[in-house]
Amino acid sequence: MNQFKFMFLQEKDRKPRKTVQRVTKRREKNRDAARKSRRKQTERADELHEELQDLEQSNSAFLKEIAELKKDLLFYQMTLERHKPYCCLRASGSPSHPHLKLPLQQKIARN
């Protein structure tokens, strides 16, 4: 009986066969689109993973640099504190030395 219905539909109306072909074609397109989407998603995840690794490496380098700069700062602060009792420039209360009146950029440029 099932075979009879199939034959009857084929002979009477070709629409169901075309519909089946259309559905099959649409499923194939959908499968391809899904495959392409998953591939792109994987590629994007890989790119983000690489970027994360680069940023973590940069962050580590920056943290190391910060630690070194803090160490330098502490050294210079301690050096300055040890120098203060012997500094003749601060003894007068006002900077009378012409070099002390210059802005910092000019001091750096002179040296």
C-alpha positions as protocol buffer text, in pm:
chain_id: "A"
residue {
  index: 1
  type: MET
  ca { x: 0 y: 0 z: 0 }
}
residue {
  index: 2
  type: ASN
  ca { x: 287 y: 233 z: 82 }
}
residue {
  index: 3
  type: GLN
  ca { x: 437 y: 165 z: -258 }
}
residue {
  index: 4
  type: PHE
  ca { x: 102 y: 240 z: -419 }
}
residue {
  index: 5
  type: LYS
  ca { x: 88 y: 586 z: -256 }
}
residue {
  index: 6
  type: PHE
  ca { x: 439 y: 665 z: -377 }
}
residue {
  index: 7
  type: MET
  ca { x: 358 y: 562 z: -732 }
}
residue {
  index: 8
  type: PHE
  ca { x: 31 y: 748 z: -719 }
}
residue {
  index: 9
  type: LEU
  ca { x: 203 y: 1068 z: -606 }
}
residue {
  index: 10
  type: GLN
  ca { x: 469 y: 1035 z: -874 }
}
residue {
  index: 11
  type: GLU
  ca { x: 222 y: 983 z: -1151 }
}
residue {
  index: 12
  type: LYS
  ca { x: -41 y: 1228 z: -1037 }
}
residue {
  index: 13
  type: ASP
  ca { x: 176 y: 1512 z: -919 }
}
residue {
  index: 14
  type: ARG
  ca { x: 551 y: 1567 z: -953 }
}
residue {
  index: 15
  type: LYS
  ca { x: 552 y: 1828 z: -675 }
}
residue {
  index: 16
  type: PRO
  ca { x: 645 y: 1597 z: -385 }
}
residue {
  index: 17
  type: ARG
  ca { x: 959 y: 1475 z: -566 }
}
residue {
  index: 18
  type: LYS
  ca { x: 1067 y: 1834 z: -635 }
}
residue {
  index: 19
  type: THR
  ca { x: 991 y: 1926 z: -277 }
}
residue {
  index: 20
  type: VAL
  ca { x: 1208 y: 1642 z: -154 }
}
residue {
  index: 21
  type: GLN
  ca { x: 1489 y: 1754 z: -383 }
}
residue {
  index: 22
  type: ARG
  ca { x: 1449 y: 2111 z: -262 }
}
residue {
  index: 23
  type: VAL
  ca { x: 1456 y: 2002 z: 103 }
}
residue {
  index: 24
  type: THR
  ca { x: 1763 y: 1786 z: 40 }
}
residue {
  index: 25
  type: LYS
  ca { x: 1940 y: 2071 z: -134 }
}
residue {
  index: 26
  type: ARG
  ca { x: 1846 y: 2312 z: 144 }
}
residue {
  index: 27
  type: ARG
  ca { x: 1976 y: 2068 z: 410 }
}
residue {
  index: 28
  type: GLU
  ca { x: 2302 y: 2035 z: 219 }
}
residue {
  index: 29
  type: LYS
  ca { x: 2342 y: 2413 z: 203 }
}
residue {
  index: 30
  type: ASN
  ca { x: 2262 y: 2438 z: 573 }
}
residue {
  index: 31
  type: ARG
  ca { x: 2520 y: 2169 z: 655 }
}
residue {
  index: 32
  type: ASP
  ca { x: 2783 y: 2356 z: 453 }
}
residue {
  index: 33
  type: ALA
  ca { x: 2696 y: 2687 z: 620 }
}
residue {
  index: 34
  type: ALA
  ca { x: 2712 y: 2527 z: 965 }
}
residue {
  index: 35
  type: ARG
  ca { x: 3049 y: 2369 z: 883 }
}
residue {
  index: 36
  type: LYS
  ca { x: 3182 y: 2704 z: 760 }
}
residue {
  index: 37
  type: SER
  ca { x: 3050 y: 2881 z: 1070 }
}
residue {
  index: 38
  type: ARG
  ca { x: 3214 y: 2627 z: 1303 }
}
residue {
  index: 39
  type: ARG
  ca { x: 3544 y: 2661 z: 1115 }
}
residue {
  index: 40
  type: LYS
  ca { x: 3534 y: 3042 z: 1145 }
}
residue {
  index: 41
  type: GLN
  ca { x: 3447 y: 3015 z: 1514 }
}
residue {
  index: 42
  type: THR
  ca { x: 3744 y: 2782 z: 1572 }
}
residue {
  index: 43
  type: GLU
  ca { x: 3977 y: 3016 z: 1380 }
}
residue {
  index: 44
  type: ARG
  ca { x: 3856 y: 3314 z: 1584 }
}
residue {
  index: 45
  type: ALA
  ca { x: 3907 y: 3122 z: 1909 }
}
residue {
  index: 46
  type: ASP
  ca { x: 4262 y: 3035 z: 1798 }
}
residue {
  index: 47
  type: GLU
  ca { x: 4333 y: 3401 z: 1716 }
}
residue {
  index: 48
  type: LEU
  ca { x: 4200 y: 3511 z: 2054 }
}
residue {
  index: 49
  type: HIS
  ca { x: 4411 y: 3248 z: 2228 }
}
residue {
  index: 50
  type: GLU
  ca { x: 4725 y: 3373 z: 2052 }
}
residue {
  index: 51
  type: GLU
  ca { x: 4637 y: 3733 z: 2140 }
}
residue {
  index: 52
  type: LEU
  ca { x: 4584 y: 3631 z: 2503 }
}
residue {
  index: 53
  type: GLN
  ca { x: 4927 y: 3468 z: 2515 }
}
residue {
  index: 54
  type: ASP
  ca { x: 5089 y: 3780 z: 2365 }
}
residue {
  index: 55
  type: LEU
  ca { x: 4912 y: 4007 z: 2614 }
}
residue {
  index: 56
  type: GLU
  ca { x: 5008 y: 3787 z: 2908 }
}
residue {
  index: 57
  type: GLN
  ca { x: 5369 y: 3796 z: 2793 }
}
residue {
  index: 58
  type: SER
  ca { x: 5358 y: 4176 z: 2758 }
}
residue {
  index: 59
  type: ASN
  ca { x: 5193 y: 4208 z: 3097 }
}
residue {
  index: 60
  type: SER
  ca { x: 5465 y: 3997 z: 3255 }
}
residue {
  index: 61
  type: ALA
  ca { x: 5735 y: 4213 z: 3096 }
}
residue {
  index: 62
  type: PHE
  ca { x: 5561 y: 4530 z: 3220 }
}
residue {
  index: 63
  type: LEU
  ca { x: 5534 y: 4393 z: 3573 }
}
residue {
  index: 64
  type: LYS
  ca { x: 5904 y: 4311 z: 3567 }
}
residue {
  index: 65
  type: GLU
  ca { x: 5984 y: 4663 z: 3443 }
}
residue {
  index: 66
  type: ILE
  ca { x: 5764 y: 4816 z: 3715 }
}
residue {
  index: 67
  type: ALA
  ca { x: 5947 y: 4617 z: 3982 }
}
residue {
  index: 68
  type: GLU
  ca { x: 6283 y: 4736 z: 3845 }
}
residue {
  index: 69
  type: LEU
  ca { x: 6165 y: 5098 z: 3835 }
}
residue {
  index: 70
  type: LYS
  ca { x: 6037 y: 5078 z: 4192 }
}
residue {
  index: 71
  type: LYS
  ca { x: 6372 y: 4940 z: 4298 }
}
residue {
  index: 72
  type: ASP
  ca { x: 6550 y: 5228 z: 4120 }
}
residue {
  index: 73
  type: LEU
  ca { x: 6313 y: 5481 z: 4277 }
}
residue {
  index: 74
  type: LEU
  ca { x: 6384 y: 5345 z: 4625 }
}
residue {
  index: 75
  type: PHE
  ca { x: 6758 y: 5359 z: 4557 }
}
residue {
  index: 76
  type: TYR
  ca { x: 6742 y: 5725 z: 4445 }
}
residue {
  index: 77
  type: GLN
  ca { x: 6515 y: 5826 z: 4732 }
}
residue {
  index: 78
  type: MET
  ca { x: 6756 y: 5670 z: 4981 }
}
residue {
  index: 79
  type: THR
  ca { x: 7053 y: 5836 z: 4806 }
}
residue {
  index: 80
  type: LEU
  ca { x: 6877 y: 6173 z: 4823 }
}
residue {
  index: 81
  type: GLU
  ca { x: 6795 y: 6128 z: 5192 }
}
residue {
  index: 82
  type: ARG
  ca { x: 7158 y: 6041 z: 5267 }
}
residue {
  index: 83
  type: HIS
  ca { x: 7274 y: 6346 z: 5068 }
}
residue {
  index: 84
  type: LYS
  ca { x: 7040 y: 6603 z: 5230 }
}
residue {
  index: 85
  type: PRO
  ca { x: 7253 y: 6664 z: 5542 }
}
residue {
  index: 86
  type: TYR
  ca { x: 7555 y: 6744 z: 5324 }
}
residue {
  index: 87
  type: CYS
  ca { x: 7378 y: 6947 z: 5053 }
}
residue {
  index: 88
  type: CYS
  ca { x: 7507 y: 7305 z: 5040 }
}
residue {
  index: 89
  type: LEU
  ca { x: 7242 y: 7416 z: 4790 }
}
residue {
  index: 90
  type: ARG
  ca { x: 6952 y: 7368 z: 5032 }
}
residue {
  index: 91
  type: ALA
  ca { x: 7131 y: 7531 z: 5326 }
}
residue {
  index: 92
  type: SER
  ca { x: 7052 y: 7885 z: 5211 }
}
residue {
  index: 93
  type: GLY
  ca { x: 6678 y: 7817 z: 5192 }
}
residue {
  index: 94
  type: SER
  ca { x: 6631 y: 7944 z: 4835 }
}
residue {
  index: 95
  type: PRO
  ca { x: 6795 y: 7817 z: 4521 }
}
residue {
  index: 96
  type: SER
  ca { x: 7054 y: 8078 z: 4431 }
}
residue {
  index: 97
  type: HIS
  ca { x: 7243 y: 7857 z: 4193 }
}
residue {
  index: 98
  type: PRO
  ca { x: 7146 y: 7947 z: 3830 }
}
residue {
  index: 99
  type: HIS
  ca { x: 7124 y: 7580 z: 3732 }
}
residue {
  index: 100
  type: LEU
  ca { x: 6848 y: 7520 z: 3989 }
}
residue {
  index: 101
  type: LYS
  ca { x: 6625 y: 7791 z: 3838 }
}
residue {
  index: 102
  type: LEU
  ca { x: 6603 y: 7621 z: 3496 }
}
residue {
  index: 103
  type: PRO
  ca { x: 6310 y: 7401 z: 3403 }
}
residue {
  index: 104
  type: LEU
  ca { x: 6379 y: 7030 z: 3407 }
}
residue {
  index: 105
  type: GLN
  ca { x: 6382 y: 6995 z: 3026 }
}
residue {
  index: 106
  type: GLN
  ca { x: 6655 y: 7258 z: 2996 }
}
residue {
  index: 107
  type: LYS
  ca { x: 6860 y: 7086 z: 3264 }
}
residue {
  index: 108
  type: ILE
  ca { x: 6835 y: 6760 z: 3075 }
}
residue {
  index: 109
  type: ALA
  ca { x: 6919 y: 6925 z: 2742 }
}
residue {
  index: 110
  type: ARG
  ca { x: 7234 y: 7085 z: 2890 }
}
residue {
  index: 111
  type: ASN
  ca { x: 7367 y: 6748 z: 2999 }
}
